[in-house]
Amino acid sequence: MCIRLITIFVFVCLPLSAIAQQPSQDAMQQPNSPVSGTASPSSVSASNARPPSDTPAANAPRGTDIPMPPISMAPDRGDDSYAIYSLLMPGHVLADLGTEQNQKWLIADTTILRGQLNDQVPSPRRCVQPPAERTQDFQGVFEDFDRHKNERIQLDRNFTLQQPYDLLDEAQRTAFASTRTASASAPDPNVATDFRGAPGIVYFSQVYFNLGNTLALVYQQEWCGPKCGEGQWVVLEKISGGWVRRNWNSCMLAS
Protein backbone atom coordinates (compact mmCIF):
# COMPACT_ATOMS: atom_id res chain seq x y z
CA MET A 1 0.00 0.00 0.00
CA CYS A 2 1.38 3.43 -0.92
CA ILE A 3 0.52 6.44 1.18
CA ARG A 4 1.06 9.84 -0.41
CA LEU A 5 1.95 12.58 2.02
CA ILE A 6 1.08 16.10 1.00
CA THR A 7 2.82 18.94 2.81
CA ILE A 8 1.00 22.23 2.83
CA PHE A 9 2.99 25.41 3.34
CA VAL A 10 1.13 28.44 4.53
CA PHE A 11 2.79 31.80 4.00
CA VAL A 12 1.62 34.71 6.05
CA CYS A 13 2.70 38.20 5.05
CA LEU A 14 2.82 40.68 7.86
CA PRO A 15 3.06 44.26 6.56
CA LEU A 16 5.39 46.60 8.37
CA SER A 17 3.54 49.69 9.52
CA ALA A 18 5.10 52.98 8.51
CA ILE A 19 6.15 55.07 11.47
CA ALA A 20 6.17 58.87 11.18
CA GLN A 21 6.87 60.13 14.63
CA GLN A 22 10.47 60.04 15.35
CA PRO A 23 13.74 59.34 13.09
CA SER A 24 15.42 55.81 12.69
CA GLN A 25 18.76 54.11 13.66
CA ASP A 26 21.21 55.35 11.05
CA ALA A 27 20.04 58.47 9.21
CA MET A 28 19.45 62.34 9.15
CA GLN A 29 20.07 66.39 7.78
CA GLN A 30 19.19 70.13 6.98
CA PRO A 31 20.99 72.92 5.01
CA ASN A 32 22.31 76.47 5.39
CA SER A 33 19.01 78.26 5.26
CA PRO A 34 15.71 76.43 5.78
CA VAL A 35 16.16 74.31 2.65
CA SER A 36 16.67 77.13 0.18
CA GLY A 37 20.05 76.46 -1.32
CA THR A 38 20.01 72.71 -0.73
CA ALA A 39 22.02 70.81 -3.30
CA SER A 40 18.92 69.26 -4.96
CA PRO A 41 18.50 66.46 -2.43
CA SER A 42 16.87 63.33 -3.74
CA SER A 43 13.48 62.91 -2.10
CA VAL A 44 12.20 59.68 -0.53
CA SER A 45 8.44 59.43 0.04
CA ALA A 46 7.10 58.08 3.30
CA SER A 47 3.65 57.58 4.74
CA ASN A 48 3.72 59.59 7.95
CA ALA A 49 0.33 58.54 9.29
CA ARG A 50 1.77 58.38 12.81
CA PRO A 51 4.67 60.16 14.44
CA PRO A 52 7.73 58.13 15.70
CA SER A 53 7.27 55.98 18.78
CA ASP A 54 9.44 54.91 21.70
CA THR A 55 8.07 51.36 21.70
CA PRO A 56 10.89 49.68 19.79
CA ALA A 57 9.59 46.12 19.84
CA ALA A 58 6.53 47.20 17.87
CA ASN A 59 8.19 49.76 15.64
CA ALA A 60 11.69 48.57 14.79
CA PRO A 61 12.08 47.19 11.26
CA ARG A 62 13.10 43.56 10.97
CA GLY A 63 16.79 43.09 11.59
CA THR A 64 17.24 46.26 13.65
CA ASP A 65 18.45 46.23 17.22
CA ILE A 66 15.94 47.14 19.93
CA PRO A 67 17.03 50.51 21.35
CA MET A 68 18.32 50.72 24.91
CA PRO A 69 16.59 53.02 27.42
CA PRO A 70 17.60 56.68 27.08
CA ILE A 71 20.76 57.88 28.83
CA SER A 72 21.99 61.31 29.89
CA MET A 73 23.98 63.34 27.39
CA ALA A 74 27.74 63.29 27.97
CA PRO A 75 28.79 66.64 29.52
CA ASP A 76 31.45 67.28 26.88
CA ARG A 77 28.81 67.09 24.12
CA GLY A 78 26.12 69.20 25.74
CA ASP A 79 26.99 72.80 24.82
CA ASP A 80 27.55 72.11 21.12
CA SER A 81 24.61 69.69 20.85
CA TYR A 82 22.07 72.11 22.32
CA ALA A 83 23.49 74.99 20.28
CA ILE A 84 22.89 72.91 17.14
CA TYR A 85 19.42 71.80 18.19
CA SER A 86 18.46 75.40 18.95
CA LEU A 87 19.83 76.63 15.63
CA LEU A 88 17.72 74.13 13.67
CA MET A 89 14.41 74.84 15.41
CA PRO A 90 11.67 74.63 14.36
CA GLY A 91 12.62 73.43 10.86
CA HIS A 92 11.50 75.09 7.65
CA VAL A 93 8.34 72.96 7.18
CA LEU A 94 6.93 73.96 10.56
CA ALA A 95 8.13 77.55 10.22
CA ASP A 96 6.28 77.81 6.91
CA LEU A 97 2.98 77.04 8.65
CA GLY A 98 2.91 80.67 9.80
CA THR A 99 3.15 82.64 13.04
CA GLU A 100 -0.32 81.66 14.25
CA GLN A 101 0.77 78.04 14.43
CA ASN A 102 4.20 78.89 15.82
CA GLN A 103 3.28 80.31 19.22
CA LYS A 104 5.14 77.48 20.93
CA TRP A 105 7.31 74.62 19.81
CA LEU A 106 7.15 70.93 20.69
CA ILE A 107 10.26 68.75 20.87
CA ALA A 108 10.51 65.00 21.53
CA ASP A 109 12.20 64.53 24.90
CA THR A 110 14.48 61.71 23.71
CA THR A 111 16.62 61.46 20.61
CA ILE A 112 15.55 59.12 17.88
CA LEU A 113 17.19 56.23 16.08
CA ARG A 114 16.85 55.27 12.45
CA GLY A 115 14.82 52.14 13.24
CA GLN A 116 12.19 54.19 15.07
CA LEU A 117 11.15 55.89 11.84
CA ASN A 118 11.13 53.43 8.99
CA ASP A 119 13.67 51.59 6.89
CA GLN A 120 13.39 54.17 4.11
CA VAL A 121 15.56 56.58 6.08
CA PRO A 122 18.91 56.34 4.31
CA SER A 123 22.31 55.92 5.91
CA PRO A 124 24.29 59.14 6.41
CA ARG A 125 27.15 57.61 4.44
CA ARG A 126 24.84 57.39 1.46
CA CYS A 127 23.44 60.89 1.93
CA VAL A 128 26.29 63.10 3.09
CA GLN A 129 28.76 64.13 0.41
CA PRO A 130 31.41 66.50 1.76
CA PRO A 131 33.71 68.26 -0.70
CA ALA A 132 36.74 66.19 -1.65
CA GLU A 133 39.08 68.33 0.44
CA ARG A 134 36.89 67.81 3.54
CA THR A 135 36.31 64.06 3.18
CA GLN A 136 39.07 63.10 5.60
CA ASP A 137 37.90 65.64 8.20
CA PHE A 138 34.36 64.30 7.99
CA GLN A 139 35.45 60.69 8.42
CA GLY A 140 35.70 61.37 12.16
CA VAL A 141 31.99 62.27 12.19
CA PHE A 142 31.05 58.95 10.59
CA GLU A 143 33.22 57.13 13.14
CA ASP A 144 31.45 58.97 15.98
CA PHE A 145 28.12 57.99 14.43
CA ASP A 146 29.21 54.33 14.36
CA ARG A 147 30.14 54.47 18.06
CA HIS A 148 26.96 56.18 19.27
CA LYS A 149 24.24 55.37 16.71
CA ASN A 150 22.42 52.96 19.05
CA GLU A 151 22.25 55.40 21.97
CA ARG A 152 19.10 57.33 22.81
CA ILE A 153 19.68 60.54 24.75
CA GLN A 154 17.30 62.04 27.29
CA LEU A 155 17.03 65.73 26.40
CA ASP A 156 16.84 68.51 29.00
CA ARG A 157 15.57 72.07 28.91
CA ASN A 158 18.88 73.46 27.66
CA PHE A 159 17.58 74.85 24.38
CA THR A 160 17.93 78.56 23.63
CA LEU A 161 14.85 79.42 21.55
CA GLN A 162 12.84 82.42 20.43
CA GLN A 163 9.55 80.76 21.40
CA PRO A 164 8.29 78.92 24.48
CA TYR A 165 8.75 75.18 24.09
CA ASP A 166 7.71 71.88 25.64
CA LEU A 167 9.61 68.59 25.75
CA LEU A 168 7.08 65.82 25.09
CA ASP A 169 7.29 62.26 26.36
CA GLU A 170 5.78 59.42 24.36
CA ALA A 171 2.31 59.72 25.92
CA GLN A 172 2.21 63.45 25.14
CA ARG A 173 3.40 62.87 21.58
CA THR A 174 0.66 60.29 21.10
CA ALA A 175 -1.87 62.77 22.45
CA PHE A 176 -0.66 65.44 20.03
CA ALA A 177 -0.85 62.97 17.13
CA SER A 178 -4.47 62.27 18.02
CA THR A 179 -5.28 65.89 17.18
CA ARG A 180 -3.73 65.59 13.71
CA THR A 181 -4.78 62.18 12.39
CA ALA A 182 -7.84 61.40 10.29
CA SER A 183 -9.04 58.82 12.80
CA ALA A 184 -9.29 61.52 15.44
CA SER A 185 -12.60 62.95 14.26
CA ALA A 186 -13.36 64.48 17.66
CA PRO A 187 -10.12 64.90 19.66
CA ASP A 188 -10.35 65.62 23.36
CA PRO A 189 -10.89 69.41 23.58
CA ASN A 190 -8.57 69.60 26.58
CA VAL A 191 -5.80 67.95 24.57
CA ALA A 192 -6.39 70.29 21.64
CA THR A 193 -6.15 73.25 24.02
CA ASP A 194 -2.86 71.98 25.48
CA PHE A 195 -1.27 72.03 22.02
CA ARG A 196 -2.89 75.16 20.63
CA GLY A 197 -0.39 77.30 18.73
CA ALA A 198 2.05 74.43 18.16
CA PRO A 199 2.79 73.57 14.49
CA GLY A 200 4.05 70.04 15.05
CA ILE A 201 6.72 67.96 16.81
CA VAL A 202 10.44 68.12 16.10
CA TYR A 203 12.58 65.02 16.61
CA PHE A 204 16.37 64.98 16.70
CA SER A 205 18.97 62.27 16.66
CA GLN A 206 22.02 62.55 18.83
CA VAL A 207 24.59 64.96 17.37
CA TYR A 208 27.72 63.29 16.02
CA PHE A 209 31.07 65.15 15.93
CA ASN A 210 34.57 64.85 14.54
CA LEU A 211 37.48 64.78 16.99
CA GLY A 212 37.97 68.54 17.04
CA ASN A 213 34.24 69.29 17.40
CA THR A 214 34.44 71.43 14.26
CA LEU A 215 32.10 69.31 12.10
CA ALA A 216 28.75 67.80 13.15
CA LEU A 217 25.94 65.64 11.82
CA VAL A 218 22.38 65.32 13.13
CA TYR A 219 19.07 63.98 11.84
CA GLN A 220 16.03 66.25 12.17
CA GLN A 221 12.46 65.08 11.67
CA GLU A 222 9.51 67.49 11.57
CA TRP A 223 6.04 65.95 11.98
CA CYS A 224 2.83 67.93 11.62
CA GLY A 225 0.37 65.30 10.37
CA PRO A 226 -0.09 62.26 8.12
CA LYS A 227 0.95 64.18 5.01
CA CYS A 228 2.91 66.96 6.64
CA GLY A 229 6.56 66.76 7.57
CA GLU A 230 10.11 66.16 6.47
CA GLY A 231 13.25 64.46 7.66
CA GLN A 232 16.85 64.94 6.64
CA TRP A 233 20.46 64.71 7.75
CA VAL A 234 21.97 68.09 8.62
CA VAL A 235 25.68 68.83 8.34
CA LEU A 236 27.16 71.73 10.29
CA GLU A 237 30.57 73.35 10.68
CA LYS A 238 31.85 75.49 13.54
CA ILE A 239 33.05 78.86 12.23
CA SER A 240 34.40 81.53 14.62
CA GLY A 241 32.81 79.74 17.57
CA GLY A 242 29.33 79.37 16.02
CA TRP A 243 27.64 76.59 14.04
CA VAL A 244 26.56 77.07 10.42
CA ARG A 245 24.82 74.63 8.08
CA ARG A 246 26.62 73.09 5.14
CA ASN A 247 24.77 71.89 2.04
CA TRP A 248 26.44 68.49 1.91
CA ASN A 249 23.27 66.41 2.11
CA SER A 250 21.81 64.69 -0.95
CA CYS A 251 18.80 62.89 0.62
CA MET A 252 15.51 63.98 2.10
CA LEU A 253 12.59 62.03 3.55
CA ALA A 254 9.36 63.86 2.69
CA SER A 255 5.80 63.01 3.62
C-alpha positions in Angstrom: 0.0 0.0 0.0 1.4 3.4 -0.9 0.5 6.4 1.2 1.1 9.8 -0.4 2.0 12.6 2.0 1.1 16.1 1.0 2.8 18.9 2.8 1.0 22.2 2.8 3.0 25.4 3.3 1.1 28.4 4.5 2.8 31.8 4.0 1.6 34.7 6.0 2.7 38.2 5.0 2.8 40.7 7.9 3.1 44.3 6.6 5.4 46.6 8.4 3.5 49.7 9.5 5.1 53.0 8.5 6.2 55.1 11.5 6.2 58.9 11.2 6.9 60.1 14.6 10.5 60.0 15.3 13.7 59.3 13.1 15.4 55.8 12.7 18.8 54.1 13.7 21.2 55.3 11.0 20.0 58.5 9.2 19.4 62.3 9.2 20.1 66.4 7.8 19.2 70.1 7.0 21.0 72.9 5.0 22.3 76.5 5.4 19.0 78.3 5.3 15.7 76.4 5.8 16.2 74.3 2.7 16.7 77.1 0.2 20.0 76.5 -1.3 20.0 72.7 -0.7 22.0 70.8 -3.3 18.9 69.3 -5.0 18.5 66.5 -2.4 16.9 63.3 -3.7 13.5 62.9 -2.1 12.2 59.7 -0.5 8.4 59.4 0.0 7.1 58.1 3.3 3.7 57.6 4.7 3.7 59.6 7.9 0.3 58.5 9.3 1.8 58.4 12.8 4.7 60.2 14.4 7.7 58.1 15.7 7.3 56.0 18.8 9.4 54.9 21.7 8.1 51.4 21.7 10.9 49.7 19.8 9.6 46.1 19.8 6.5 47.2 17.9 8.2 49.8 15.6 11.7 48.6 14.8 12.1 47.2 11.3 13.1 43.6 11.0 16.8 43.1 11.6 17.2 46.3 13.7 18.4 46.2 17.2 15.9 47.1 19.9 17.0 50.5 21.4 18.3 50.7 24.9 16.6 53.0 27.4 17.6 56.7 27.1 20.8 57.9 28.8 22.0 61.3 29.9 24.0 63.3 27.4 27.7 63.3 28.0 28.8 66.6 29.5 31.5 67.3 26.9 28.8 67.1 24.1 26.1 69.2 25.7 27.0 72.8 24.8 27.5 72.1 21.1 24.6 69.7 20.9 22.1 72.1 22.3 23.5 75.0 20.3 22.9 72.9 17.1 19.4 71.8 18.2 18.5 75.4 19.0 19.8 76.6 15.6 17.7 74.1 13.7 14.4 74.8 15.4 11.7 74.6 14.4 12.6 73.4 10.9 11.5 75.1 7.6 8.3 73.0 7.2 6.9 74.0 10.6 8.1 77.6 10.2 6.3 77.8 6.9 3.0 77.0 8.7 2.9 80.7 9.8 3.2 82.6 13.0 -0.3 81.7 14.3 0.8 78.0 14.4 4.2 78.9 15.8 3.3 80.3 19.2 5.1 77.5 20.9 7.3 74.6 19.8 7.1 70.9 20.7 10.3 68.7 20.9 10.5 65.0 21.5 12.2 64.5 24.9 14.5 61.7 23.7 16.6 61.5 20.6 15.5 59.1 17.9 17.2 56.2 16.1 16.9 55.3 12.4 14.8 52.1 13.2 12.2 54.2 15.1 11.2 55.9 11.8 11.1 53.4 9.0 13.7 51.6 6.9 13.4 54.2 4.1 15.6 56.6 6.1 18.9 56.3 4.3 22.3 55.9 5.9 24.3 59.1 6.4 27.2 57.6 4.4 24.8 57.4 1.5 23.4 60.9 1.9 26.3 63.1 3.1 28.8 64.1 0.4 31.4 66.5 1.8 33.7 68.3 -0.7 36.7 66.2 -1.7 39.1 68.3 0.4 36.9 67.8 3.5 36.3 64.1 3.2 39.1 63.1 5.6 37.9 65.6 8.2 34.4 64.3 8.0 35.4 60.7 8.4 35.7 61.4 12.2 32.0 62.3 12.2 31.1 59.0 10.6 33.2 57.1 13.1 31.5 59.0 16.0 28.1 58.0 14.4 29.2 54.3 14.4 30.1 54.5 18.1 27.0 56.2 19.3 24.2 55.4 16.7 22.4 53.0 19.1 22.3 55.4 22.0 19.1 57.3 22.8 19.7 60.5 24.7 17.3 62.0 27.3 17.0 65.7 26.4 16.8 68.5 29.0 15.6 72.1 28.9 18.9 73.5 27.7 17.6 74.8 24.4 17.9 78.6 23.6 14.9 79.4 21.5 12.8 82.4 20.4 9.5 80.8 21.4 8.3 78.9 24.5 8.7 75.2 24.1 7.7 71.9 25.6 9.6 68.6 25.8 7.1 65.8 25.1 7.3 62.3 26.4 5.8 59.4 24.4 2.3 59.7 25.9 2.2 63.4 25.1 3.4 62.9 21.6 0.7 60.3 21.1 -1.9 62.8 22.5 -0.7 65.4 20.0 -0.8 63.0 17.1 -4.5 62.3 18.0 -5.3 65.9 17.2 -3.7 65.6 13.7 -4.8 62.2 12.4 -7.8 61.4 10.3 -9.0 58.8 12.8 -9.3 61.5 15.4 -12.6 63.0 14.3 -13.4 64.5 17.7 -10.1 64.9 19.7 -10.4 65.6 23.4 -10.9 69.4 23.6 -8.6 69.6 26.6 -5.8 67.9 24.6 -6.4 70.3 21.6 -6.1 73.3 24.0 -2.9 72.0 25.5 -1.3 72.0 22.0 -2.9 75.2 20.6 -0.4 77.3 18.7 2.1 74.4 18.2 2.8 73.6 14.5 4.1 70.0 15.1 6.7 68.0 16.8 10.4 68.1 16.1 12.6 65.0 16.6 16.4 65.0 16.7 19.0 62.3 16.7 22.0 62.5 18.8 24.6 65.0 17.4 27.7 63.3 16.0 31.1 65.1 15.9 34.6 64.9 14.5 37.5 64.8 17.0 38.0 68.5 17.0 34.2 69.3 17.4 34.4 71.4 14.3 32.1 69.3 12.1 28.8 67.8 13.2 25.9 65.6 11.8 22.4 65.3 13.1 19.1 64.0 11.8 16.0 66.2 12.2 12.5 65.1 11.7 9.5 67.5 11.6 6.0 65.9 12.0 2.8 67.9 11.6 0.4 65.3 10.4 -0.1 62.3 8.1 1.0 64.2 5.0 2.9 67.0 6.6 6.6 66.8 7.6 10.1 66.2 6.5 13.3 64.5 7.7 16.9 64.9 6.6 20.5 64.7 7.7 22.0 68.1 8.6 25.7 68.8 8.3 27.2 71.7 10.3 30.6 73.3 10.7 31.8 75.5 13.5 33.1 78.9 12.2 34.4 81.5 14.6 32.8 79.7 17.6 29.3 79.4 16.0 27.6 76.6 14.0 26.6 77.1 10.4 24.8 74.6 8.1 26.6 73.1 5.1 24.8 71.9 2.0 26.4 68.5 1.9 23.3 66.4 2.1 21.8 64.7 -0.9 18.8 62.9 0.6 15.5 64.0 2.1 12.6 62.0 3.5 9.4 63.9 2.7 5.8 63.0 3.6 
